[in-house]
């Protein structure tokens, strides 16, 4: 078999490999593309509540972390009527605001860091979209803290994308080599 025939055979192999990888992962790659786009535009599309600002003086002392957590838990129980645990506090010194983020209900409460008053509250759809994007939604739904699904999903898709990129390159490159060799003859 001459060199040109070998390139043709390899190109056919890359085409089969490309199709073998692409068909099973198509939906997931499409899903990652859509969720990635939404995450990139989360502030502009309302998937994330707008950050409020404190109206108080910069020199006013901030309320304690314990007070912020107590206000947030009381507000969730009384006003929102949801039982969620606090995941983290996001301090925004320039705005004078503390965002209280909850881990199981995709919700946030913004509290004035100076007065301790609730400034706003709302759903954080971006957190749900992020979990879909990185595959951790299955870990969340099953209550698995080992991140088994997330790690398997990201590993499988990453290796698939690497394989698609490599086989796609050779599907593009090999015909150029064949064409160049045909012109030499």
Number of C-alpha atoms within 10 A of each C-alpha: 6 6 10 16 11 11 16 15 13 15 20 13 14 21 17 13 15 20 13 12 18 16 9 11 15 12 11 14 17 11 14 19 13 14 21 17 11 18 20 12 14 19 14 11 12 13 19 19 20 13 14 17 18 19 12 13 9 13 7 11 11 17 16 12 13 9 12 25 17 13 17 26 21 13 16 20 12 11 9 13 10 13 13 16 14 17 12 13 17 12 15 15 13 9 15 21 26 28 24 23 23 22 15 14 17 15 22 24 25 27 27 25 28 20 17 21 16 18 17 15 19 15 18 20 17 22 20 18 20 17 16 17 22 17 21 23 19 17 17 17 9 10 10 12 10 9 16 13 19 20 15 13 16 15 12 12 18 13 12 18 16 11 17 20 13 14 21 16 12 18 18 12 12 17 15 12 13 15 11 11 12 10 7 6 5
